[in-house]
Amino acid sequence: QVQLVESGGGLVQAGGSLRLSCAASGSIFSINAMGWYRQAPGKQRELVAFINSGGSTNYVDAVKGRFTISRDSAKNTLYLQMNSLKPEDTAVYYCNADATPRGYYRRDYWGKGTLVTVSS
């Protein structure tokens, strides 16, 4: 099927920046939309940003103007540039892909997550 592996998380001071990456691998026929979700302890997982195959993007209000989602379709890689980080951005960030494996029907795939910790 399709595997998603996130990287780039870590500890950063408030006001700093991080760049998350998500590499898709496996027997991939195509990938449509991709997105980043996050989940803090005791909270529901929420959509942070997504990008469709045409390059259109959308962001949750809390990160607008600070985060930028992008993708390299040739490499099947998704990115999230996070600037001006705040302590409330602390969460596990998950990569999501709407993908079609070779020989299988299209469905949603998830990575295992990467932890982002923002200190004040």
Salt bridges, closest charged atoms under 4 A:
GLU46 OE2 - ARG38 NE 2.76
ASP61 OD1 - LYS64 NZ 2.93
ASP89 OD1 - ARG38 NH1 2.98
ASP89 OD2 - ARG66 NH1 2.78
ASP98 OD2 - ARG106 NH2 2.55
